[in-house]
Amino acid sequence: MKKALIITFIYVLVCFTIVLPACTPCGTDGVYFKTMAISGSTVRVTGVDTSGCCDKYIFEPYIPDSNEIRYDNVLLKVKNEIEVVLNETPIKYQLGISSVKACSPAEDYDVFQEVNVTSDQPYSSVYPAGKLLNNIISVSSDAAIQSSKINNLLINHSNRDSQYFFKFNVAPDSIRVHTITIEYVFTDGRVLRSVIDGLKIGN
């Protein structure tokens, strides 16, 4: 009996030796969710699916050079390629066993400093070619508009979503074929861009 107690005590001591160092400090060996790239495309909204917990857009690809579609049926879909990057902390081995975190690691994401949307063509008399269109574009991650302006939702916030939908709030002055540039600027100075060609929209 005494021998069994000694073996149990040694086993518990070994377990604490392995687990406790892995938990101290918990916030320094976290996981970084890094935005590696973004890709933009244009889709045509055909409806909203209300069958699930959250309303989802029903859409189809928008074919460049086809007839123009109404500005409020156009979505700029931006897909975010986010990868998990482990902090470069050496794995600690104790008694031949790698230490495993017993507490939740810190999670870090890229933080938006700017999100810029521009066109190579005039959108209206107020928005000539090259001027930021941020103030006339709503943003959402599903069919529920989260903000009527991009900056209100994204600036100084973490990029956690796999995609965003950008939607024009006002009609253009005339029918033009736009080349849209979407730019992410993060607080660490990194810049990612995506260009969408052949967007022909009307009012």
C-alpha positions in Angstrom: 0.0 0.0 0.0 2.8 2.4 1.0 4.6 1.6 -2.3 1.5 2.3 -4.3 1.1 5.7 -2.5 4.7 6.6 -3.3 4.2 5.7 -7.0 1.0 7.8 -7.1 2.8 10.8 -5.5 5.6 10.6 -8.0 3.2 10.3 -10.9 1.3 13.4 -9.7 4.5 15.3 -9.2 5.6 14.5 -12.8 2.3 15.7 -14.2 2.5 19.0 -12.4 6.1 19.4 -13.6 4.9 19.0 -17.2 1.7 21.0 -17.1 2.4 24.0 -14.9 5.4 25.4 -16.9 3.2 25.2 -19.9 0.7 27.5 -18.3 3.1 30.2 -17.2 2.7 32.7 -18.6 -0.4 31.8 -20.6 -0.6 35.0 -22.6 2.9 35.0 -24.1 2.8 31.8 -26.1 -0.4 32.5 -28.0 -1.7 31.8 -31.5 -1.6 34.5 -34.2 -4.3 34.4 -36.8 -2.6 36.2 -39.7 -4.3 37.5 -42.8 -2.2 36.2 -45.6 -4.2 37.5 -48.6 -7.5 38.9 -49.7 -9.5 38.2 -52.9 -12.4 40.2 -54.2 -15.2 39.3 -56.5 -18.6 40.7 -57.6 -21.8 38.8 -57.1 -25.5 39.5 -57.9 -27.9 39.2 -55.1 -31.0 37.1 -56.0 -32.6 36.7 -52.5 -32.1 36.0 -48.8 -32.1 32.6 -47.1 -34.0 33.0 -43.8 -34.1 29.3 -43.0 -31.1 29.2 -40.6 -30.1 31.0 -37.5 -28.8 33.9 -39.5 -30.1 35.4 -42.7 -27.7 34.6 -45.6 -27.5 36.2 -49.0 -28.4 34.1 -52.0 -26.3 35.2 -54.9 -24.8 34.2 -58.3 -21.6 35.2 -60.0 -21.6 38.5 -61.8 -20.3 38.2 -65.3 -18.2 41.1 -66.5 -19.4 42.9 -69.7 -22.9 41.6 -69.2 -25.8 44.1 -68.9 -25.6 46.4 -65.9 -27.4 45.6 -62.7 -28.8 47.8 -60.1 -26.3 49.2 -57.6 -28.3 47.8 -54.6 -28.2 44.2 -56.1 -24.4 44.2 -56.3 -22.2 42.8 -53.6 -18.4 43.1 -53.4 -17.4 39.9 -51.8 -14.0 39.9 -50.1 -12.6 36.6 -48.9 -9.9 36.7 -46.2 -7.3 34.1 -46.3 -6.4 33.7 -42.6 -3.8 31.2 -41.4 -2.9 30.1 -37.9 0.7 31.1 -37.1 2.1 29.7 -33.9 4.5 31.9 -32.0 8.1 30.8 -32.4 8.5 29.4 -29.0 10.7 26.3 -28.6 8.7 23.2 -27.5 9.8 22.2 -24.0 10.4 18.5 -23.5 10.4 17.1 -20.0 11.0 13.4 -19.3 10.7 12.8 -23.0 7.1 14.3 -23.1 6.4 17.6 -24.8 4.7 20.2 -22.7 1.1 20.9 -23.6 -0.8 24.0 -22.7 -3.4 23.3 -20.1 -4.8 26.9 -20.2 -6.2 28.7 -23.2 -3.5 30.4 -25.3 -3.8 34.1 -26.2 -5.3 34.8 -29.6 -4.0 37.6 -31.7 -5.4 38.9 -35.0 -4.4 41.5 -37.5 -6.1 44.9 -36.6 -7.4 47.2 -39.2 -5.9 50.7 -39.5 -7.6 51.5 -42.8 -10.0 49.8 -45.2 -10.1 51.7 -48.5 -12.4 51.2 -51.5 -11.9 53.2 -54.7 -12.9 53.1 -58.3 -10.9 54.1 -61.4 -14.1 55.8 -62.7 -16.3 58.6 -61.3 -19.1 57.2 -59.2 -20.9 60.5 -58.9 -20.2 64.2 -58.9 -19.4 63.8 -55.2 -17.2 60.8 -55.7 -14.8 61.4 -58.7 -12.4 58.7 -59.8 -10.0 57.7 -57.1 -11.9 59.2 -54.2 -12.6 56.8 -51.3 -16.1 55.3 -51.5 -16.1 54.1 -47.9 -18.9 56.5 -46.8 -21.4 55.1 -49.3 -20.7 51.4 -48.7 -22.3 49.2 -46.1 -20.4 46.2 -44.7 -21.6 42.8 -43.3 -20.5 39.2 -42.9 -24.0 37.9 -43.8 -27.3 39.4 -45.0 -27.7 41.5 -41.9 -26.0 44.9 -42.5 -23.6 45.5 -39.6 -22.8 49.1 -40.4 -23.7 51.6 -43.1 -20.0 52.7 -43.3 -17.0 50.5 -43.5 -14.9 52.5 -41.1 -17.6 52.3 -38.4 -17.3 48.5 -38.1 -13.7 47.6 -39.2 -11.3 50.3 -38.2 -9.3 49.4 -35.0 -11.0 46.0 -34.9 -9.5 42.6 -35.5 -9.9 40.8 -38.8 -11.7 37.7 -37.5 -14.2 36.9 -40.3 -13.4 34.7 -43.4 -15.3 37.1 -45.7 -17.1 40.5 -45.8 -19.8 41.8 -48.1 -19.6 45.4 -49.3 -22.8 46.9 -50.7 -23.4 50.4 -52.3 -25.8 52.6 -50.4 -26.4 55.1 -53.2 -26.9 55.0 -57.0 -24.2 56.1 -59.4 -24.8 59.2 -61.5 -24.4 57.2 -64.7 -23.6 53.8 -66.1 -19.9 53.1 -66.2 -17.6 50.1 -66.1 -15.7 50.3 -62.8 -12.4 48.7 -61.7 -12.7 48.6 -57.9 -9.7 48.4 -55.6 -10.1 47.1 -52.1 -7.2 47.8 -49.7 -6.6 46.6 -46.2 -4.0 48.5 -44.1 -3.2 46.9 -40.8 -1.7 48.5 -37.7 1.6 46.6 -38.2 2.0 48.4 -41.6 1.1 45.5 -43.8 -1.0 46.3 -46.9 -3.2 43.8 -48.8 -5.1 44.7 -52.0 -7.6 43.1 -54.3 -8.8 44.4 -57.7 -12.2 43.7 -59.2 -12.5 44.4 -62.9 -15.5 45.0 -65.1 -18.2 46.1 -62.6 -21.0 47.7 -64.7 -23.8 49.0 -62.5 -26.7 51.3 -63.0 -29.3 53.0 -60.9 
